[in-house]
Amino acid sequence: MQWCNSVFHFTNKDKVQFLPYTFAVSPESSVTVVPSTSNSHEGDTLVFSCSANGGPGNVYSWIRLSDSTTVGNTSNLTLTVSATDGGQYRCVVSNQAGNDSAATSLNGNNITYVYRGSSG
């Protein structure tokens, strides 16, 4: 997290006041997602991890781009992969100073159904 504290000095006659102030720093140009792409099988547990500089107070949102649905609100997105999960996901990081995002994808063409039934 990047932030700074500053103290402003105000002089009023013979009185000096010190007022603390915290500056928020935008996460702009610092958002990364790993892995950047994934090939998984149905039933696998997949974790996409999002990180960003800036702050304080970074807020994370994950959006599935195919239908603009918010699918998570922490820095990690955990999926139990199903055949319909393929596509792009975007992590959006915001705070009072600004926002930025990064995308990742789950390769839908390679999500394969793994038969886990009994034989016989």
C-alpha positions as a Python dict, from the first residue, in 0.01 Angstrom:
ca = {
    (1, 'M'): (0, 0, 0),
    (2, 'Q'): (128, 344, -87),
    (3, 'W'): (22, 646, 111),
    (4, 'C'): (177, 941, 282),
    (5, 'N'): (105, 1155, 582),
    (6, 'S'): (168, 1524, 584),
    (7, 'V'): (145, 1791, 847),
    (8, 'F'): (23, 2136, 756),
    (9, 'H'): (154, 2424, 965),
    (10, 'F'): (-80, 2718, 1019),
    (11, 'T'): (29, 3028, 1205),
    (12, 'N'): (-230, 3248, 1372),
    (13, 'K'): (-56, 3529, 1559),
    (14, 'D'): (160, 3350, 1816),
    (15, 'K'): (-13, 3013, 1780),
    (16, 'V'): (110, 2734, 1550),
    (17, 'Q'): (-129, 2451, 1466),
    (18, 'F'): (-32, 2113, 1325),
    (19, 'L'): (-305, 1936, 1133),
    (20, 'P'): (-243, 1581, 1004),
    (21, 'Y'): (-366, 1492, 656),
    (22, 'T'): (-360, 1159, 472),
    (23, 'F'): (-341, 1159, 92),
    (24, 'A'): (-502, 878, -105),
    (25, 'V'): (-302, 741, -398),
    (26, 'S'): (-482, 604, -704),
    (27, 'P'): (-419, 240, -803),
    (28, 'E'): (-388, 359, -1165),
    (29, 'S'): (-135, 165, -1375),
    (30, 'S'): (-60, -81, -1095),
    (31, 'V'): (-332, -348, -1115),
    (32, 'T'): (-214, -699, -1203),
    (33, 'V'): (-392, -1035, -1214),
    (34, 'V'): (-229, -1378, -1199),
    (35, 'P'): (-257, -1607, -1375),
    (36, 'S'): (-322, -1399, -1686),
    (37, 'T'): (-494, -1696, -1849),
    (38, 'S'): (-585, -2047, -1741),
    (39, 'N'): (-682, -2380, -1891),
    (40, 'S'): (-878, -2586, -1640),
    (41, 'H'): (-1098, -2891, -1618),
    (42, 'E'): (-1453, -2896, -1492),
    (43, 'G'): (-1449, -2939, -1114),
    (44, 'D'): (-1102, -2785, -1068),
    (45, 'T'): (-1058, -2510, -811),
    (46, 'L'): (-907, -2205, -977),
    (47, 'V'): (-786, -1892, -797),
    (48, 'F'): (-724, -1564, -976),
    (49, 'S'): (-530, -1317, -761),
    (50, 'C'): (-549, -939, -809),
    (51, 'S'): (-303, -690, -661),
    (52, 'A'): (-264, -314, -678),
    (53, 'N'): (-66, -29, -533),
    (54, 'G'): (-233, 286, -413),
    (55, 'G'): (-461, 334, -121),
    (56, 'P'): (-552, 348, 151),
    (57, 'G'): (-893, 187, 118),
    (58, 'N'): (-859, -12, -204),
    (59, 'V'): (-1187, -186, -292),
    (60, 'Y'): (-1180, -493, -520),
    (61, 'S'): (-1455, -608, -760),
    (62, 'W'): (-1445, -899, -1004),
    (63, 'I'): (-1667, -882, -1312),
    (64, 'R'): (-1744, -1166, -1555),
    (65, 'L'): (-1735, -979, -1886),
    (66, 'S'): (-1967, -1210, -2081),
    (67, 'D'): (-2270, -1091, -1881),
    (68, 'S'): (-2129, -799, -1674),
    (69, 'T'): (-2203, -985, -1351),
    (70, 'T'): (-2009, -902, -1035),
    (71, 'V'): (-1872, -1238, -919),
    (72, 'G'): (-1641, -1136, -633),
    (73, 'N'): (-1543, -852, -400),
    (74, 'T'): (-1205, -950, -256),
    (75, 'S'): (-856, -953, -406),
    (76, 'N'): (-887, -1326, -487),
    (77, 'L'): (-1153, -1484, -709),
    (78, 'T'): (-1201, -1855, -643),
    (79, 'L'): (-1398, -2061, -894),
    (80, 'T'): (-1499, -2424, -892),
    (81, 'V'): (-1478, -2452, -1269),
    (82, 'S'): (-1785, -2548, -1467),
    (83, 'A'): (-1828, -2567, -1843),
    (84, 'T'): (-2007, -2230, -1844),
    (85, 'D'): (-1727, -2041, -1663),
    (86, 'G'): (-1509, -1987, -1972),
    (87, 'G'): (-1440, -1629, -2074),
    (88, 'Q'): (-1283, -1310, -1948),
    (89, 'Y'): (-1288, -1173, -1595),
    (90, 'R'): (-1186, -821, -1491),
    (91, 'C'): (-1057, -712, -1152),
    (92, 'V'): (-1146, -348, -1078),
    (93, 'V'): (-960, -173, -795),
    (94, 'S'): (-1085, 162, -672),
    (95, 'N'): (-1035, 409, -390),
    (96, 'Q'): (-1120, 774, -334),
    (97, 'A'): (-834, 885, -563),
    (98, 'G'): (-926, 676, -868),
    (99, 'N'): (-954, 329, -1017),
    (100, 'D'): (-795, 89, -1263),
    (101, 'S'): (-845, -270, -1375),
    (102, 'A'): (-682, -574, -1531),
    (103, 'A'): (-831, -874, -1709),
    (104, 'T'): (-768, -1246, -1713),
    (105, 'S'): (-932, -1532, -1897),
    (106, 'L'): (-1040, -1886, -1842),
    (107, 'N'): (-1008, -2062, -2175),
    (108, 'G'): (-1360, -2193, -2235),
    (109, 'N'): (-1253, -2407, -2529),
    (110, 'N'): (-1038, -2622, -2302),
    (111, 'I'): (-1282, -2675, -2014),
    (112, 'T'): (-1348, -3044, -2036),
    (113, 'Y'): (-1598, -3251, -1848),
    (114, 'V'): (-1431, -3520, -1642),
    (115, 'Y'): (-1658, -3819, -1577),
    (116, 'R'): (-1640, -3903, -1207),
    (117, 'G'): (-1907, -4175, -1199),
    (118, 'S'): (-1863, -4540, -1113),
    (119, 'S'): (-1816, -4808, -1370),
    (120, 'G'): (-2037, -5106, -1324),
}
